[in-house]
Amino acid sequence: MLTRSKLILDTNVISYIFDQKPEALFFKPFLKGSTVFTTFIRVAEVYHGVFKDNWGEKRIESLEAYLSKYAILPFVNSLCLTWAKIKTESDRIAHPISDSDCWIAACARYYQMPLLTNNWRHFQYVKDIEIISPNFN
């Protein structure tokens, strides 16, 4: 059974909250009283953006302090099986999923945690995960 006492944040939600963007307002109520996680792949994506945009040391330090508030779901070997199943399922129904989105979907399914994302369309055809997103039906 999925629980909302533990949540996974997608990259866009991490960015919205860090940058204090208006889009963060939808997600903030879900964070109260919950243990909030992100995934190893999302942390890598955040750092990719940092290096691509040539952030300075102070902003990187601020980001690292911010990220330290979240637990990072680790890679475990059995997660590969879940990733492969989701990737295959998505291909079979003609709704392919990117490798990085497949990793976060695999974490949501494997760890049985809802995923907070603003990119619900990336995950809408993935079975057995709960998506929390504005405008998601």
C-alpha positions as CSV (number, residue, x, y, z in Angstrom):
1,M,0.0,0.0,0.0
2,L,1.3,3.4,-0.9
3,T,1.7,5.9,1.9
4,R,2.0,9.7,2.0
5,S,4.1,9.7,5.1
6,K,7.0,9.2,2.7
7,L,7.3,11.1,-0.6
8,I,9.7,11.2,-3.6
9,L,10.4,14.6,-5.2
10,D,11.1,14.9,-8.9
11,T,13.7,17.3,-10.2
12,N,11.3,20.0,-11.1
13,V,9.7,20.1,-7.6
14,I,13.2,20.3,-6.0
15,S,14.0,23.2,-8.2
16,Y,10.7,25.0,-7.6
17,I,11.1,24.8,-3.9
18,F,14.8,25.8,-4.0
19,D,14.2,28.7,-6.3
20,Q,11.0,29.7,-4.3
21,K,8.9,29.6,-7.5
22,P,5.1,30.0,-7.4
23,E,4.8,26.4,-8.7
24,A,6.1,25.2,-5.4
25,L,2.9,26.3,-3.6
26,F,0.9,23.2,-4.9
27,F,3.5,20.8,-3.4
28,K,4.3,22.4,-0.1
29,P,1.2,21.1,1.8
30,F,2.2,17.5,0.9
31,L,5.6,18.0,2.5
32,K,4.4,18.9,6.0
33,G,4.7,15.9,8.3
34,S,6.2,13.7,5.6
35,T,9.6,12.2,5.2
36,V,10.8,13.6,1.9
37,F,13.1,11.7,-0.4
38,T,14.7,12.3,-3.8
39,T,16.6,9.8,-5.9
40,F,20.2,9.4,-6.8
41,I,19.3,10.1,-10.4
42,R,17.6,13.4,-9.6
43,V,20.5,14.6,-7.5
44,A,22.7,13.9,-10.5
45,E,20.3,15.8,-12.8
46,V,20.4,18.8,-10.4
47,Y,24.2,18.8,-10.4
48,H,24.2,18.5,-14.2
49,G,22.1,21.7,-14.3
50,V,24.5,23.4,-11.9
51,F,27.5,22.6,-14.0
52,K,25.8,23.4,-17.3
53,D,24.7,26.8,-16.0
54,N,28.2,27.6,-14.4
55,W,26.9,28.2,-10.9
56,G,29.3,29.9,-8.5
57,E,30.6,28.3,-5.3
58,K,28.2,30.2,-3.0
59,R,25.1,29.1,-4.9
60,I,26.4,25.5,-5.0
61,E,26.9,25.5,-1.3
62,S,23.4,26.8,-0.8
63,L,22.1,24.0,-3.0
64,E,24.0,21.4,-1.1
65,A,22.6,22.7,2.2
66,Y,19.1,22.6,0.7
67,L,19.6,19.0,-0.6
68,S,20.8,17.8,2.8
69,K,17.2,18.3,4.0
70,Y,16.2,15.4,1.9
71,A,17.0,11.7,2.2
72,I,18.4,10.3,-1.0
73,L,17.1,6.9,-2.0
74,P,20.1,4.8,-2.9
75,F,20.7,2.5,-5.8
76,V,20.2,-1.1,-5.0
77,N,20.7,-4.0,-7.4
78,S,17.0,-5.1,-7.2
79,L,16.0,-1.7,-8.4
80,C,17.4,-2.7,-11.8
81,L,14.8,-5.3,-12.1
82,T,12.0,-2.8,-11.4
83,W,13.6,-0.3,-13.9
84,A,13.7,-3.0,-16.6
85,K,10.1,-4.0,-16.1
86,I,8.9,-0.4,-16.3
87,K,11.0,0.3,-19.4
88,T,9.6,-2.9,-21.1
89,E,6.0,-2.2,-20.1
90,S,6.3,1.3,-21.4
91,D,7.7,0.2,-24.7
92,R,5.1,-2.5,-25.1
93,I,2.2,0.0,-24.7
94,A,3.9,2.4,-27.1
95,H,4.5,5.1,-24.4
96,P,8.2,5.0,-24.0
97,I,9.8,6.6,-21.0
98,S,13.2,8.2,-20.8
99,D,15.9,6.3,-18.9
100,S,16.1,9.0,-16.2
101,D,12.3,9.2,-15.7
102,C,12.3,5.4,-15.7
103,W,14.7,5.4,-12.7
104,I,12.5,7.7,-10.7
105,A,9.4,5.7,-11.6
106,A,11.3,2.5,-10.6
107,C,12.1,4.1,-7.2
108,A,8.5,5.1,-6.7
109,R,7.3,1.6,-7.4
110,Y,10.2,-0.2,-5.6
111,Y,10.0,1.9,-2.5
112,Q,6.2,2.2,-2.7
113,M,6.2,6.0,-2.3
114,P,4.1,8.6,-4.1
115,L,5.9,10.8,-6.6
116,L,5.5,14.6,-6.6
117,T,6.1,15.9,-10.0
118,N,5.0,18.7,-12.3
119,N,5.8,16.4,-15.3
120,W,3.0,14.0,-14.7
121,R,2.7,13.2,-18.4
122,H,6.2,11.5,-18.2
123,F,4.8,9.0,-15.7
124,Q,1.1,8.8,-16.6
125,Y,1.3,5.3,-18.2
126,V,3.5,3.7,-15.5
127,K,1.5,1.2,-13.5
128,D,1.7,0.8,-9.7
129,I,2.9,4.3,-8.8
130,E,1.0,7.2,-7.3
131,I,1.5,10.6,-8.9
132,I,0.9,13.8,-7.1
133,S,0.8,16.7,-9.5
134,P,-1.3,19.7,-10.4
135,N,-3.9,19.0,-13.1
136,F,-3.3,15.2,-12.9
137,N,-6.5,13.1,-13.3
